[in-house]
Amino acid sequence: MIEMILIWIIAAYGMTNILVYGSIFENLRNSIHKTSETKVPIISPLFKFLSGLISCVMCTSTWVGFFMSLFFSPFTFYFGLHPIFGLFFDGMLASGFVWAINAIVEWFEENRG
């Protein structure tokens, strides 16, 4: 049980890290940021939301947790929660653990020699 949850958390961290920092999505992130600055009535607010989302590890990991819950939900599988509640708590689980892992990584990056 613990092993599957740890694998799920590490996968959430990996997906979030790639979306927020990965060079593979750099052009897409830049395009989203540029589009958010336009004054198009319907498109601009959506891209402003996406721009903020992909700039924040905690925000992105919440949505990554929601997405990953569609394929495997630790809270539904192990604790028997209703899938809607499992979806919510999976997002919170991903957000909390990814934020904690990212905080530790950033601390080591700032304090290395």
N, CA, C and O atoms as a MOPAC input file, in Angstrom:
PM7 MOZYME 1SCF
protein

 N      0.82200 1    -1.18800 1     0.00000 1
 C      0.00000 1     0.00000 1     0.00000 1
 C      0.87000 1     1.25800 1     0.00000 1
 O      0.69200 1     2.13300 1    -0.84700 1
 N      1.79700 1     1.35200 1     0.93300 1
 C      2.66000 1     2.52600 1     1.03200 1
 C      3.48200 1     2.69800 1    -0.24200 1
 O      3.68700 1     3.81800 1    -0.71100 1
 N      3.95100 1     1.57700 1    -0.80000 1
 C      4.77400 1     1.65700 1    -2.00900 1
 C      4.00300 1     2.28300 1    -3.16500 1
 O      4.54400 1     3.11500 1    -3.89300 1
 N      2.73500 1     1.88800 1    -3.33900 1
 C      1.92700 1     2.43600 1    -4.43600 1
 C      1.66100 1     3.92600 1    -4.23800 1
 O      1.68300 1     4.69800 1    -5.19700 1
 N      1.41300 1     4.32100 1    -3.00700 1
 C      1.17600 1     5.74100 1    -2.73900 1
 C      2.44900 1     6.54300 1    -2.98700 1
 O      2.38500 1     7.63800 1    -3.54600 1
 N      3.60000 1     6.01800 1    -2.58100 1
 C      4.87200 1     6.70800 1    -2.83700 1
 C      5.15500 1     6.81300 1    -4.33400 1
 O      5.61600 1     7.85400 1    -4.80300 1
 N      4.88900 1     5.76000 1    -5.07600 1
 C      5.07800 1     5.80900 1    -6.53200 1
 C      4.15900 1     6.85500 1    -7.13800 1
 O      4.56800 1     7.60600 1    -8.02400 1
 N      2.91700 1     6.90800 1    -6.66300 1
 C      1.94300 1     7.89000 1    -7.15900 1
 C      2.43100 1     9.31000 1    -6.86700 1
 O      2.33300 1    10.19000 1    -7.72200 1
 N      2.95500 1     9.53300 1    -5.65900 1
 C      3.45000 1    10.85700 1    -5.27000 1
 C      4.67300 1    11.24400 1    -6.10300 1
 O      4.78400 1    12.38700 1    -6.54800 1
 N      5.57800 1    10.30900 1    -6.31300 1
 C      6.77400 1    10.59800 1    -7.11600 1
 C      6.38200 1    10.88300 1    -8.56600 1
 O      6.96200 1    11.76300 1    -9.20300 1
 N      5.40900 1    10.15100 1    -9.08500 1
 C      4.92900 1    10.42000 1   -10.44600 1
 C      4.28900 1    11.80200 1   -10.53200 1
 O      4.47800 1    12.51000 1   -11.52100 1
 N      3.53100 1    12.19300 1    -9.50100 1
 C      2.92900 1    13.52900 1    -9.47700 1
 C      4.01500 1    14.60800 1    -9.43300 1
 O      3.90100 1    15.63900 1   -10.09600 1
 N      5.06600 1    14.36300 1    -8.64900 1
 C      6.17400 1    15.32000 1    -8.59100 1
 C      6.85800 1    15.42600 1    -9.95500 1
 O      7.16000 1    16.52500 1   -10.42000 1
 N      7.09500 1    14.29800 1   -10.58000 1
 C      7.74800 1    14.30800 1   -11.89000 1
 C      6.93500 1    15.04800 1   -12.93300 1
 O      7.47100 1    15.86700 1   -13.67900 1
 N      5.64200 1    14.76200 1   -12.98600 1
 C      4.78800 1    15.42500 1   -13.97600 1
 C      4.71800 1    16.92800 1   -13.71100 1
 O      4.77200 1    17.72900 1   -14.64500 1
 N      4.59800 1    17.30700 1   -12.44900 1
 C      4.54600 1    18.73100 1   -12.10300 1
 C      5.85300 1    19.42300 1   -12.44400 1
 O      5.84900 1    20.52500 1   -12.99300 1
 N      6.95300 1    18.79500 1   -12.12900 1
 C      8.26400 1    19.37300 1   -12.40500 1
 C      8.46000 1    19.58800 1   -13.90000 1
 O      8.99200 1    20.61600 1   -14.32100 1
 N      8.03600 1    18.62800 1   -14.69000 1
 C      8.16400 1    18.76300 1   -16.15100 1
 C      7.28200 1    19.89600 1   -16.66300 1
 O      7.71400 1    20.68200 1   -17.50600 1
 N      6.05600 1    19.98800 1   -16.16300 1
 C      5.14400 1    21.03400 1   -16.63700 1
 C      5.60500 1    22.43600 1   -16.23900 1
 O      5.47700 1    23.37500 1   -17.02400 1
 N      6.13800 1    22.58300 1   -15.02600 1
 C      6.50700 1    23.92000 1   -14.52300 1
 C      7.91000 1    24.33100 1   -14.95900 1
 O      8.13300 1    25.49500 1   -15.29200 1
 N      8.86800 1    23.38400 1   -14.96200 1
 C     10.26000 1    23.73900 1   -15.21400 1
 C     10.86600 1    23.10900 1   -16.46800 1
 O     11.91100 1    23.56400 1   -16.93400 1
 N     10.24600 1    22.09500 1   -17.01300 1
 C     10.85300 1    21.33600 1   -18.10500 1
 C     11.03500 1    22.13500 1   -19.38300 1
 O     10.16800 1    22.91600 1   -19.77500 1
 N     12.17400 1    21.92900 1   -20.02400 1
 C     12.45700 1    22.65400 1   -21.27000 1
 C     11.55900 1    22.17600 1   -22.41000 1
 O     11.36000 1    22.90300 1   -23.38300 1
 N     11.02300 1    20.97600 1   -22.30100 1
 C     10.17100 1    20.45800 1   -23.36500 1
 C      8.88900 1    21.29100 1   -23.51500 1
 O      8.33200 1    21.38100 1   -24.60900 1
 N      8.42600 1    21.89700 1   -22.41900 1
 C      7.21900 1    22.72100 1   -22.46500 1
 C      7.51500 1    24.21800 1   -22.41000 1
 O      6.59900 1    25.01900 1   -22.22900 1
 N      8.78100 1    24.60400 1   -22.56300 1
 C      9.14700 1    26.02000 1   -22.44600 1
 C      8.44100 1    26.88900 1   -23.48800 1
 O      7.92400 1    27.95600 1   -23.15600 1
 N      8.41600 1    26.44500 1   -24.73500 1
 C      7.75400 1    27.23300 1   -25.77900 1
 C      6.25700 1    27.34400 1   -25.52200 1
 O      5.66900 1    28.40600 1   -25.73200 1
 N      5.64000 1    26.26500 1   -25.07300 1
 C      4.21400 1    26.29500 1   -24.76100 1
 C      3.94200 1    27.25500 1   -23.60100 1
 O      2.99100 1    28.03500 1   -23.65900 1
 N      4.76300 1    27.20700 1   -22.55100 1
 C      4.59200 1    28.12700 1   -21.42500 1
 C      4.74800 1    29.57400 1   -21.86700 1
 O      3.96400 1    30.43400 1   -21.46600 1
 N      5.76300 1    29.85100 1   -22.69700 1
 C      5.96400 1    31.22300 1   -23.19300 1
 C      4.77200 1    31.69000 1   -24.02200 1
 O      4.35400 1    32.84300 1   -23.91000 1
 N      4.23100 1    30.81700 1   -24.84000 1
 C      3.05200 1    31.16400 1   -25.64700 1
 C      1.85000 1    31.45800 1   -24.76400 1
 O      1.10200 1    32.40200 1   -25.02100 1
 N      1.66400 1    30.66000 1   -23.73100 1
 C      0.54600 1    30.88600 1   -22.80700 1
 C      0.71800 1    32.22600 1   -22.10000 1
 O     -0.25000 1    32.97300 1   -21.95800 1
 N      1.94100 1    32.54600 1   -21.65000 1
 C      2.19000 1    33.81800 1   -20.97000 1
 C      1.91900 1    34.99300 1   -21.92200 1
 O      1.32000 1    35.98900 1   -21.51600 1
 N      2.35100 1    34.88100 1   -23.17100 1
 C      2.13200 1    35.96300 1   -24.14200 1
 C      0.65200 1    36.12000 1   -24.46100 1
 O      0.15700 1    37.24200 1   -24.56300 1
 N     -0.05400 1    35.01400 1   -24.61900 1
 C     -1.47800 1    35.07200 1   -24.93400 1
 C     -2.27000 1    35.64900 1   -23.77200 1
 O     -3.29400 1    36.29900 1   -23.98500 1
 N     -1.81500 1    35.42300 1   -22.55400 1
 C     -2.52600 1    35.96000 1   -21.38400 1
 C     -2.45800 1    37.48100 1   -21.32500 1
 O     -3.28700 1    38.11500 1   -20.67100 1
 N     -1.48600 1    38.06600 1   -21.99800 1
 C     -1.32600 1    39.51400 1   -21.98500 1
 C     -2.16400 1    40.21500 1   -23.05800 1
 O     -2.21800 1    41.44400 1   -23.08700 1
 N     -2.81300 1    39.45600 1   -23.93400 1
 C     -3.66400 1    40.06000 1   -24.95700 1
 C     -4.94900 1    40.55800 1   -24.32100 1
 O     -5.23700 1    40.25800 1   -23.16200 1
 N     -5.70600 1    41.30700 1   -25.07000 1
 C     -6.95800 1    41.87000 1   -24.55500 1
 C     -8.18400 1    41.21300 1   -25.19900 1
 O     -9.24400 1    41.83400 1   -25.27600 1
 N     -8.05300 1    39.97500 1   -25.65800 1
 C     -9.17700 1    39.26200 1   -26.26700 1
 C    -10.13000 1    38.85200 1   -25.14600 1
 O     -9.70400 1    38.20300 1   -24.19100 1
 N    -11.41800 1    39.21700 1   -25.24100 1
 C    -12.34900 1    39.04200 1   -24.11500 1
 C    -12.44900 1    37.61600 1   -23.54400 1
 O    -12.36500 1    37.45900 1   -22.32600 1
 N    -12.61900 1    36.60800 1   -24.34100 1
 C    -12.83500 1    35.25800 1   -23.80900 1
 C    -11.51400 1    34.52400 1   -23.59800 1
 O    -11.36100 1    33.79900 1   -22.61500 1
 N    -10.57700 1    34.70000 1   -24.49100 1
 C     -9.32600 1    33.94100 1   -24.45800 1
 C     -8.38100 1    34.44500 1   -23.37300 1
 O     -7.73100 1    33.64300 1   -22.70200 1
 N     -8.29600 1    35.73400 1   -23.19600 1
 C     -7.34000 1    36.31100 1   -22.25400 1
 C     -7.53500 1    35.82500 1   -20.81400 1
 O     -6.55300 1    35.44800 1   -20.17400 1
 N     -8.76300 1    35.81700 1   -20.27700 1
 C     -8.92400 1    35.32100 1   -18.90200 1
 C     -8.53800 1    33.84100 1   -18.73900 1
 O     -7.96000 1    33.45700 1   -17.72200 1
 N     -8.85500 1    33.02600 1   -19.73000 1
 C     -8.49400 1    31.60800 1   -19.67100 1
 C     -6.98200 1    31.43900 1   -19.65500 1
 O     -6.44500 1    30.67300 1   -18.85500 1
 N     -6.29800 1    32.15600 1   -20.54200 1
 C     -4.84400 1    32.03900 1   -20.60600 1
 C     -4.16500 1    32.71100 1   -19.41200 1
 O     -3.06000 1    32.32300 1   -19.03300 1
 N     -4.81100 1    33.71000 1   -18.82000 1
 C     -4.27000 1    34.31100 1   -17.58800 1
 C     -4.31000 1    33.27000 1   -16.46200 1
 O     -3.36500 1    33.16300 1   -15.68100 1
 N     -5.41000 1    32.50500 1   -16.38000 1
 C     -5.51600 1    31.42600 1   -15.40000 1
 C     -4.44400 1    30.37500 1   -15.65300 1
 O     -3.75500 1    29.95900 1   -14.72200 1
 N     -4.29500 1    29.94200 1   -16.89700 1
 C     -3.29200 1    28.93200 1   -17.24200 1
 C     -1.88300 1    29.43200 1   -16.98500 1
 O     -1.02200 1    28.66600 1   -16.55300 1
 N     -1.63700 1    30.71500 1   -17.24600 1
 C     -0.32100 1    31.30200 1   -17.01600 1
 C      0.03500 1    31.25200 1   -15.52900 1
 O      1.16000 1    30.91100 1   -15.16400 1
 N     -0.92200 1    31.58900 1   -14.68600 1
 C     -0.68400 1    31.50400 1   -13.25000 1
 C     -0.51600 1    30.06500 1   -12.79300 1
 O      0.29100 1    29.77300 1   -11.91100 1
 N     -1.28300 1    29.17000 1   -13.39700 1
 C     -1.23700 1    27.76000 1   -13.02700 1
 C      0.12500 1    27.14800 1   -13.30500 1
 O      0.68200 1    26.46200 1   -12.44700 1
 N      0.66800 1    27.38700 1   -14.49100 1
 C      1.93600 1    26.75300 1   -14.85400 1
 C      3.14400 1    27.46800 1   -14.26300 1
 O      4.28200 1    27.05700 1   -14.49100 1
 N      2.90500 1    28.53500 1   -13.50500 1
 C      3.99200 1    29.23800 1   -12.83100 1
 C      4.10200 1    28.82800 1   -11.36600 1
 O      5.03400 1    29.23900 1   -10.67500 1
 N      3.16900 1    28.03200 1   -10.89600 1
 C      3.06700 1    27.70900 1    -9.47400 1
 C      3.10300 1    26.19400 1    -9.28400 1
 O      2.24400 1    25.47800 1    -9.79800 1
 N      4.09400 1    25.71400 1    -8.54800 1
 C      4.23700 1    24.27200 1    -8.31400 1
 C      3.03900 1    23.73400 1    -7.54100 1
 O      2.53000 1    22.66000 1    -7.86200 1
 N      2.58900 1    24.45800 1    -6.53800 1
 C      1.47600 1    23.98300 1    -5.72800 1
 C      0.18300 1    23.93600 1    -6.54700 1
 O     -0.60000 1    22.99500 1    -6.41400 1
 N     -0.04200 1    24.93800 1    -7.38500 1
 C     -1.25400 1    24.97500 1    -8.21200 1
 C     -1.24000 1    23.86100 1    -9.25000 1
 O     -2.22000 1    23.13400 1    -9.40700 1
 N     -0.13000 1    23.73600 1    -9.94900 1
 C     -0.02400 1    22.71500 1   -10.99100 1
 C     -0.15000 1    21.32100 1   -10.40600 1
 O     -0.80400 1    20.46100 1   -10.99600 1
 N      0.46500 1    21.08000 1    -9.25600 1
 C      0.41000 1    19.74100 1    -8.67000 1
 C     -0.99600 1    19.37100 1    -8.21400 1
 O     -1.35000 1    18.19200 1    -8.20300 1
 N     -1.79900 1    20.35500 1    -7.83900 1
 C     -3.18800 1    20.06100 1    -7.48700 1
 C     -3.92500 1    19.50800 1    -8.69400 1
 O     -4.62800 1    18.50200 1    -8.59700 1
 N     -3.76200 1    20.17000 1    -9.83100 1
 C     -4.43100 1    19.71200 1   -11.05200 1
 C     -3.82200 1    18.41700 1   -11.57500 1
 O     -4.52800 1    17.59200 1   -12.15600 1
 N     -2.53700 1    18.23000 1   -11.37700 1
 C     -1.90200 1    16.96100 1   -11.73400 1
 C     -2.50800 1    15.83900 1   -10.89300 1
 O     -2.77200 1    14.75200 1   -11.40700 1
 N     -2.72800 1    16.09800 1    -9.60500 1
 C     -3.36300 1    15.11000 1    -8.73400 1
 C     -4.77100 1    14.77800 1    -9.18700 1
 O     -5.17100 1    13.61400 1    -9.17700 1
 N     -5.53400 1    15.80600 1    -9.59100 1
 C     -6.87200 1    15.55200 1   -10.13200 1
 C     -6.78200 1    14.66400 1   -11.37200 1
 O     -7.53500 1    13.69900 1   -11.50600 1
 N     -5.85400 1    14.99500 1   -12.28300 1
 C     -5.69200 1    14.23800 1   -13.52300 1
 C     -5.27200 1    12.79600 1   -13.23900 1
 O     -5.84300 1    11.86100 1   -13.80100 1
 N     -4.28300 1    12.61400 1   -12.37500 1
 C     -3.80400 1    11.26400 1   -12.07800 1
 C     -4.87400 1    10.43300 1   -11.37600 1
 O     -4.88600 1     9.20800 1   -11.49600 1
 N     -5.76300 1    11.08600 1   -10.65100 1
 C     -6.84500 1    10.39900 1    -9.95800 1
 C     -7.81300 1     9.74200 1   -10.93300 1
 O     -8.50600 1     8.78900 1   -10.57700 1
 N     -7.86000 1    10.24400 1   -12.14700 1
 C     -8.73300 1     9.62900 1   -13.15300 1
 C     -8.25700 1     8.23100 1   -13.52400 1
 O     -9.05700 1     7.39900 1   -13.95000 1
 N     -6.97200 1     7.96500 1   -13.36700 1
 C     -6.39500 1     6.66800 1   -13.71400 1
 C     -6.20100 1     5.76600 1   -12.49800 1
 O     -6.42800 1     4.55800 1   -12.57400 1
 N     -5.78300 1     6.35100 1   -11.38400 1
 C     -5.63300 1     5.59900 1   -10.14300 1
 C     -5.77900 1     6.56100 1    -8.97900 1
 O     -5.05400 1     7.55100 1    -8.88200 1
 N     -6.71400 1     6.26400 1    -8.10500 1
 C     -6.97600 1     7.11700 1    -6.95600 1
 C     -6.61300 1     6.39600 1    -5.66900 1
 O     -7.30400 1     5.45700 1    -5.27200 1
 N     -5.53400 1     6.82100 1    -5.00600 1
 C     -5.17500 1     6.18000 1    -3.73800 1
 C     -6.29400 1     6.24000 1    -2.69500 1
 O     -6.52400 1     5.26700 1    -1.97700 1
 N     -6.98100 1     7.36600 1    -2.60900 1
 C     -8.03100 1     7.49600 1    -1.60200 1
 C     -9.23200 1     6.60700 1    -1.91400 1
 O     -9.85600 1     6.07400 1    -0.99600 1
 N     -9.56200 1     6.44300 1    -3.17900 1
 C    -10.66700 1     5.56500 1    -3.53900 1
 C    -10.26200 1     4.10300 1    -3.40800 1
 O    -11.02500 1     3.29100 1    -2.88500 1
 N     -9.07700 1     3.76900 1    -3.87600 1
 C     -8.62900 1     2.38200 1    -3.88500 1
 C     -8.34000 1     1.85000 1    -2.49000 1
 O     -8.79300 1     0.76200 1    -2.13500 1
 N     -7.59200 1     2.60300 1    -1.69800 1
 C     -7.16800 1     2.11400 1    -0.38300 1
 C     -8.13200 1     2.43100 1     0.74800 1
 O     -8.24500 1     1.66100 1     1.70200 1
 N     -8.82800 1     3.55700 1     0.65200 1
 C     -9.67700 1     3.97200 1     1.76200 1
 C    -11.16500 1     3.88500 1     1.44800 1
 O    -11.99700 1     4.16200 1     2.31200 1
 N    -11.50700 1     3.50300 1     0.22300 1
 C    -12.89500 1     3.28200 1    -0.15000 1
 C    -13.74700 1     4.52800 1    -0.24400 1
 O    -14.97000 1     4.45100 1    -0.12900 1
 N    -13.11900 1     5.67900 1    -0.45200 1
 C    -13.90700 1     6.90800 1    -0.60600 1
 C    -14.65600 1     6.89900 1    -1.92200 1
 O    -14.24600 1     6.24500 1    -2.88000 1
 N    -15.74800 1     7.62400 1    -1.95900 1
 C    -16.48500 1     7.82900 1    -3.21100 1
 C    -15.53300 1     8.50200 1    -4.20500 1
 O    -14.74300 1     9.35700 1    -3.80600 1
 N    -15.59100 1     8.13700 1    -5.48500 1
 C    -14.64100 1     8.69200 1    -6.46500 1
 C    -14.57300 1    10.22200 1    -6.51400 1
 O    -13.50300 1    10.77600 1    -6.76400 1
 N    -15.68400 1    10.90600 1    -6.28200 1
 C    -15.65100 1    12.37700 1    -6.28900 1
 C    -14.79900 1    12.89900 1    -5.13000 1
 O    -13.99500 1    13.81400 1    -5.30600 1
 N    -14.98000 1    12.31000 1    -3.94200 1
 C    -14.16900 1    12.71700 1    -2.79800 1
 C    -12.71600 1    12.28900 1    -2.98600 1
 O    -11.79000 1    13.01000 1    -2.61500 1
 N    -12.53300 1    11.09800 1    -3.57100 1
 C    -11.18300 1    10.62800 1    -3.85600 1
 C    -10.45200 1    11.57600 1    -4.79200 1
 O     -9.27000 1    11.86100 1    -4.59800 1
 N    -11.15400 1    12.06400 1    -5.80700 1
 C    -10.57300 1    13.01800 1    -6.75500 1
 C    -10.08600 1    14.26200 1    -6.02400 1
 O     -8.96900 1    14.72800 1    -6.25000 1
 N    -10.93000 1    14.79600 1    -5.14600 1
 C    -10.56600 1    16.00100 1    -4.39100 1
 C     -9.35100 1    15.75500 1    -3.50600 1
 O     -8.38800 1    16.52100 1    -3.53600 1
 N     -9.40100 1    14.68600 1    -2.72000 1
 C     -8.30100 1    14.42100 1    -1.78700 1
 C     -7.01900 1    14.01100 1    -2.49500 1
 O     -5.93000 1    14.25400 1    -1.97500 1
 N     -7.11900 1    13.39400 1    -3.67000 1
 C     -5.92200 1    13.09000 1    -4.45100 1
 C     -5.23000 1    14.37100 1    -4.90700 1
 O     -4.00200 1    14.45100 1    -4.90600 1
 N     -6.01600 1    15.36700 1    -5.29500 1
 C     -5.43800 1    16.66200 1    -5.65700 1
 C     -4.72500 1    17.30200 1    -4.48500 1
 O     -3.65200 1    17.88400 1    -4.64500 1
 N     -5.32100 1    17.19600 1    -3.30300 1
 C     -4.70300 1    17.76400 1    -2.10600 1
 C     -3.44700 1    16.98000 1    -1.70900 1
 O     -2.44400 1    17.56700 1    -1.30100 1
 N     -3.51000 1    15.65600 1    -1.83200 1
 C     -2.34700 1    14.80900 1    -1.53700 1
 C     -1.17900 1    15.17400 1    -2.45400 1
 O     -0.05000 1    15.34900 1    -1.99500 1
 N     -1.45800 1    15.28400 1    -3.73600 1
 C     -0.40600 1    15.63700 1    -4.69500 1
 C      0.15100 1    17.02400 1    -4.39300 1
 O      1.36700 1    17.21600 1    -4.39100 1
 N     -0.71600 1    17.97700 1    -4.14100 1
 C     -0.26900 1    19.33900 1    -3.88200 1
 C      0.64100 1    19.41400 1    -2.65800 1
 O      1.70000 1    20.04100 1    -2.70100 1
 N      0.22900 1    18.78300 1    -1.58800 1
 C      1.02000 1    18.84200 1    -0.35700 1
 C      2.37500 1    18.17500 1    -0.48700 1
 O      3.39300 1    18.75200 1    -0.10400 1
 N      2.39400 1    16.96900 1    -1.02100 1
 C      3.66500 1    16.25600 1    -1.11400 1
 C      4.58600 1    16.84700 1    -2.17000 1
 O      5.79600 1    16.92300 1    -1.95900 1
 N      4.03000 1    17.26900 1    -3.30800 1
 C      4.87700 1    17.87900 1    -4.34000 1
 C      5.44900 1    19.19100 1    -3.82600 1
 O      6.61600 1    19.49200 1    -4.07500 1
 N      4.65100 1    19.97400 1    -3.11800 1
 C      5.16700 1    21.22300 1    -2.55400 1
 C      6.29700 1    20.92800 1    -1.56700 1
 O      7.32400 1    21.60700 1    -1.58100 1
 N      6.11300 1    19.92200 1    -0.71300 1
 C      7.14200 1    19.58300 1     0.28200 1
 C      8.42800 1    19.11200 1    -0.39100 1
 O      9.51900 1    19.53500 1    -0.01000 1
 N      8.30400 1    18.25000 1    -1.37900 1
 C      9.49300 1    17.76400 1    -2.09400 1
 C     10.18700 1    18.92600 1    -2.79200 1
 O     11.41200 1    19.04000 1    -2.75000 1
 N      9.40200 1    19.78800 1    -3.43300 1
 C      9.97400 1    20.93200 1    -4.13900 1
 C     10.65600 1    21.89400 1    -3.16400 1
 O     11.70400 1    22.45000 1    -3.49100 1
 N     10.08600 1    22.09900 1    -1.98000 1
 C     10.70300 1    22.97300 1    -0.97900 1
 C     12.05000 1    22.41200 1    -0.52800 1
 O     13.00900 1    23.16300 1    -0.35000 1
 N     12.12400 1    21.11100 1    -0.34600 1
 C     13.38900 1    20.47900 1     0.04600 1
 C     14.42700 1    20.62400 1    -1.06100 1
 O     15.58300 1    20.95400 1    -0.79300 1
 N     14.01700 1    20.37800 1    -2.29800 1
 C     14.93600 1    20.49900 1    -3.44200 1
 C     15.44000 1    21.93400 1    -3.55800 1
 O     16.63500 1    22.16000 1    -3.75000 1
 N     14.53200 1    22.90600 1    -3.44100 1
 C     14.95400 1    24.31500 1    -3.53000 1
 C     15.89000 1    24.69100 1    -2.38700 1
 O     16.82600 1    25.46300 1    -2.59400 1
 N     15.65800 1    24.16100 1    -1.18400 1
 C     16.53600 1    24.44900 1    -0.06500 1
 C     17.95000 1    23.95300 1    -0.35900 1
 O     18.92600 1    24.66100 1    -0.11300 1
 N     18.05300 1    22.72900 1    -0.88800 1
 C     19.36900 1    22.19700 1    -1.22600 1
 C     20.01900 1    22.99300 1    -2.35400 1
 O     21.23600 1    23.17600 1    -2.34300 1
 N     19.24000 1    23.47200 1    -3.32900 1
 C     19.79600 1    24.26900 1    -4.41300 1
 C     20.34000 1    25.59500 1    -3.90000 1
 O     21.37100 1    26.06100 1    -4.38300 1
 N     19.67700 1    26.20700 1    -2.94200 1
 C     20.12700 1    27.48700 1    -2.39600 1
 C     21.33100 1    27.33400 1    -1.47100 1
 O     22.15900 1    28.24100 1    -1.38200 1
 N     21.43600 1    26.21100 1    -0.79200 1
 C     22.46100 1    26.04600 1     0.24000 1
 C     23.63100 1    25.15800 1    -0.15300 1
 O     24.41500 1    24.75100 1     0.70400 1
 N     23.75400 1    24.86200 1    -1.40800 1
 C     24.91800 1    24.05000 1    -1.78700 1
 C     26.13400 1    24.95100 1    -1.91400 1
 O     26.04400 1    26.09900 1    -2.35100 1
 N     27.20000 1    24.43600 1    -1.54400 1
 C     28.43000 1    25.00000 1    -1.43400 1
 C     29.04700 1    26.12500 1    -1.98100 1
 O     30.21200 1    26.39400 1    -1.68800 1

